[in-house]
Amino acid sequence: MGEFVNSRATDILAIGATAIILVLNLVLLLQTFGVAIPGMAG
């Protein structure tokens, strides 16, 4: 695709942001179902 290819830094940032969002969604689901998460107040 030539000039439209993402740089390696953009790919790494996108993967990192995706991982953070997935972890936060998992935390939210666990809290919703009443699972105690060590290190989190609640």
Phi and psi in degrees as a GROMACS rama.xvg file:
@    title "Ramachandran Plot"
@    xaxis  label "Phi"
@    yaxis  label "Psi"
@TYPE xy
64.5924  -116.811  GLY-2
-71.2387  -11.9882  GLU-3
-95.4053  3.70575  PHE-4
-75.5223  136.885  VAL-5
-68.6383  147.587  ASN-6
-75.5905  165.667  SER-7
-61.9529  -37.8572  ARG-8
-62.9817  -40.0405  ALA-9
-65.201  -41.111  THR-10
-62.5682  -44.0822  ASP-11
-64.6857  -42.5548  ILE-12
-62.018  -42.008  LEU-13
-65.2408  -42.1924  ALA-14
-66.6521  -41.6558  ILE-15
-62.9307  -44.9284  GLY-16
-63.3182  -39.3406  ALA-17
-63.588  -42.3077  THR-18
-63.739  -42.7166  ALA-19
-62.2298  -44.2683  ILE-20
-63.7311  -40.9472  ILE-21
-63.2965  -42.0065  LEU-22
-64.9874  -43.3823  VAL-23
-65.2463  -36.7918  LEU-24
-64.4128  -39.574  ASN-25
-63.8481  -42.7096  LEU-26
-61.1122  -43.7983  VAL-27
-61.7842  -43.1534  LEU-28
-63.3461  -43.9906  LEU-29
-62.7402  -41.8733  LEU-30
-65.5215  -36.4949  GLN-31
-62.2548  -37.2954  THR-32
-92.7953  9.22049  PHE-33
81.0175  18.3357  GLY-34
-81.8453  128.741  VAL-35
-75.1051  130.258  ALA-36
-110.125  117.531  ILE-37
-57.7821  136.434  PRO-38
87.9276  -2.65478  GLY-39
-115.418  131.519  MET-40
-71.9892  144.141  ALA-41
